[in-house]
Structure formats: structure tokens, C-alpha cells
Amino acid sequence: MRVRRLGWAGLEIEADGKRLVIDYVRDLSPLFTGWKPGRSLAAPTGKVDTALVTHLHRDHTDAPALAEVLTPGAPVLRPAPGHGDDVDNVTTLLAESELTAHGLATTVVDVWSTHEIGPFRVTAVPAVDGLGDPQVNWVVEADGQKLFHGGDTMFHGYWWLIARRFSPFHAAFLPANGPVVDAPHLQPPSPVLAALDPRQAAAAAEILDARYVVPIHYEPEQPDKIAGYVEVSDPEKELRKHAGPRARVLAIGEWLDLTT
């Protein structure tokens, strides 16, 4: 199994001639002001057989992009819809409507459920979303290798449960931008980070017993964020500091071969 970083939180995973993507997006305009389409994001290298999404924030679920790359009828595994009214679900409504409009073959998954899809064995594991929306993280196994994808989860108490069930991991792809979120609909603002920062990512990777920890969910070339979203200034440098030799930084479009 080999893995390619697509930018932001997106991954392309290849095994036995099949492709799977996680959180693949081509449009980050809901998060970045003045976003130039395609900037610092890579597309998969071919048609995709399966898509996984961690949650339905628009910077993790881009239905138009998925519709372009998925083979006809390819499964899209996703967490449950949010509960409550439209105000409660304001950050997931766009992605929900786009998934329906594009007719993608979505399946709602339960936490701890495992799905066999071609050469891939994927398991949805617990995560905690910084805005309170439903989120899962993903364990992907193929060719005797195992990786973890952390979406934009916060630090939480499930790490040890996940580790007992699945560790060791060949690689853990973890958010490392540590955003402070001060949004109008979330007042008073949270006193804790809305996703892992590099120190927390290093700690999670150690618990998971990951050979490599790869930072995701940061965009160094697009500095103009929406108001009220402030990130760690240099996630790559900070992760190297906290994770030491376990840290592995991938450029956009770069592959990591887990068999070596």
C-alpha cells in the first residue's frame, strides 16, 4: 500500500491497482478568502474506487470533486447527519445538499464498523469535532499495512481504545494546525483548540505506536483564512520538534510507500 498527500486533509491510497481517497477536496473557498481553485491541491492519479469522508464540513467533503473522480456507483462512506435544526447544522448543510445533488452512493457508517471494499479493509473509529458535528476517523488496512487518518479531530480519550484495537500503525496522518475558532455562531468561543496542534499530534502518534506521523490539515501557501480561524504558524517545524524522527512531512502530491 502506498499513500499520496493531496493537500489540506486529502489522501490518495493505492493497493492492488485500486484507489481510495479520504477527505479529497478541490475547493477550499468556504475556509479561505480569495481562494484560487486548485491552488496547492492535487487530484488523484486516476479514477477512484472508494471515497471516505471524516465529516461533512465543506473543507473535508467536496461532492463536486468526488463526482469527477469516482467510478460509477463507487461507495462514499460518511458519518451520520447532524442532529437538530439548520442552525445546529449550519456547517454541514452545504456538503449534505451537494452529496444529494450529485447522486453519490453514500453509506452512513457507525463508529467501530468495518467495511471490506476491494483490497481495503476500513474501520470508522471515534473522533471529536471542534464544532460539535458528527465526525469519524479512519483506519485503513491493505497489503499487510495499516494507516490512520485523523480528519481534523481534537485530542480525546479514545486514542488508547483505538491503539488497543489496531496498533501498531505504519503511518498516522494527523491534523497539526491547532486552530483557534472564534465563530459568530459559536459564542462564547472555545478555550481549547478545534483540532490537534503539533504537540498533540505527536502525543497521539506515540499512543497509536505509529512508525511515521504525517501532518495534514494545514495550508502554508494560502494565508488568508476566514475571520475567527487562527492556526499554528509552522506546523511542519513544530511537529518535527515534538515528534522527532517519527515526523515525516510530505509535499503536496508526494507518495509514501508503506511497504518500505
N, C-alpha and C positions, 0 to 999 in steps of 0.2 A: 504494500500500500504506500502510495505517495500523496503528498498534500501540497497544494499551491495556495498562497495567500492572494486573495482577490481585492483586498483593500477594505477599510473600516472593519467590520466583523466577518467579512465573507471568506469562505474557503471553498476550494475545489478539491475533491478527494477521488483518487483513481485506484481501482483494483480490478484485476482480471478483465480489462478492457471496458469496464463500466465506470460511469461518472456520477458522483453525488455532490451536491452543493449544500452549504449551510449559510444562511443569512446573506445570500447573494443579492446585492443591490447595484443599480446603475445610476440612481438619482438620490442625492443627499440634500436636495434643496429644502426639505422640511426642517433640517437641522442647521444647515449652513446658509447664511445670507449671501446672495450673489453667486450661488453655486454654478459652475460651468459643467454641463453634462459630460460625464465620462472622465473628468479630471481625477487622476490618482486612483482610478478604479480599473480593474482588469476584468475581462469577460472570460468565461470558461473556454477551454481549448477545443471543445466540440459539444455536440448535443448531450444533454444531461438526462440521466435515467431516474433520478430521485432528488427531491429537494426537502431539506429540513429547515424549519424556522424555529428560533428560540422564543420569539414573542412578536406581537403584531404592532410594534412601533414601526413607523414607515422607514426608518433607517436600518431595519432588520428584515422587513417583509416588503418586497417590491414586486407586486404581482405582474406589472407590465414587463419587467425584466425577466421574470421567471417564464412568462408565456413565450418569450422569444427563444429561450434556450432549451426548454424541456421537450422531450419526445412526446408525441400524442398520448394522453392518458397517464403520463408519469405521475406517481403519487407525490403529494406535498403533505408532509406530516407537520402538524401545528398544535399548539396548546389550545385549551378551551377559550371560548369568548369570555370577555369580562362580564361581571355581574353589575346590575344597577342600571341607571338611566344614561342618557347621552353625555351628561356632564361627567359622570364617573368614568365613562369610556372614551372621552374625547381624544385621547392619544392613540386609540386603536381603530377608530371608526373608518378612517381613510383606507387603511390596509384591508379591513374587513370588506368594505364595499368593492375594492379592486379585485380581491380574490373571487368574489361572486361574479363581477362583470366579465372577468376573463375566463370563467368556467373551468378553473383549475381543479384537479381531482384531489381535493383536500380531505384529510382524515384527522380528526381531533384525537389526540393521544392522552392517555393517563400517565401520571408520574409513575415511574418504575416499570412501565410497559416496554416490552421488547418486540421488535419487528424484524423479520428476515426479508431483505429485499435484494435479490440477486446475490452478489458476493458479500454484501454488507449485512451485519447484524447491528442494529441501532437500538439504543435504550434511552428513553426520556428520563432524566433524573431531576431532583429538586433544584430550584433556583429561587432567588428572592429579587424581585424587581424594585428598582428605586422609586418608581411611581405607583407601586401597588397593583400593577397589571399582571395578568397571568403570564408566567414565563417558565420554560423548562430549559435545562441544559442537555447536552447530547454526549453520549458515549458511543463511539463508532469503532467496530471491530471488523477486520478483514485481513486475510493473508497472515494470520497469526500476530498482527499488530493491533494496537489499541490507542485511540486518542480521545481527548476530552475537549469539548467546545463550550466555552462559558458565556456566550451571548454578551450581555452587559450586567451580569449578576453582581449583587453586593456580596460582601463577606457574610457567611451564615454558619449555622450549626450542622448543616447536612454534609459538610466536606468529609467528616470522619465516616459517616454511613456509606457515602459513595466509595471512599477508599477501601472500606472493608469488603465491599462487593466486587470491586473492579481493579484495584491497584495490583501491580504497578502499571503505569501508562508509559507508552513510548514518547508521547508528547501531550502537553496541555496548552491549548490556545485560550488565553485568558485576557479579559479586558484589563487595561492598565492606565486608563486616562484619568481615573479618580475624579469624576466631575462633581462640582458643587452645583446643585439645581435650585434656582430661586424663581419658580414659575408663578404667574398670576393665579392659576387655579390650584396651587399647592401652597397655601399660606396658613400659618407661618411656615417658613422654609425649614427643611430638614436640617438638623445639626450634624448629620453624618453624610458621607459620600454616597452618591447614587449608583456607583459601580466601583469595582476594585481599583485601587491605586497600585503602583508597582510594589510597594512593601507587602500589601495584602495579597497580590498575585503571587509573589514569591512564597508567602506562607502557605497559600492554597496548593501551590505546586509541590511543596515539600510534603504536605499531608497526603496528597494524591500519589506521591512517590513517582513523579514524572521525570523521565530522563531529560527532556527539554521542556522549558516553559517559553512559549512564543507570545509576545504581546500583540493584542488586537484591539480594535475599538478606539483608534486614535488616528488623527489625520494631520500630520505635521505641515502639509503644504496648503492647507485651507484654514487660515487663521480667523476668519470672520464667522464666529458662531452666533446663533440666536441669542438674544439677551437673556441673561439668567442662567447661562450654561458655561461654567468656567472649569477648564481642565488643567491637569498637571502639565507643566511646560515642556518637559522632555521625558516621556515615558520610557523610551529606549535606554537612555543613560541611567535612569533611576532603577529600572529593572535589572540591568547589569550589576549595579551596585548592590542590590538586595538579594538577587538570586545567584550571583557568581557564575560559575561555569555551567550551571543549569540553564542560564538565559541563552536563547537563540533568537536573534532578530532576523526576520525575513523581509526583504524588499517586496513591493507590490509586484506580483507575477512570478515570484521565486518559488521553486519547488523545494520540498523537504522529503527525502526518501527515507521512510521509516524502517526499511529493511537493512540499512547500513548502520 
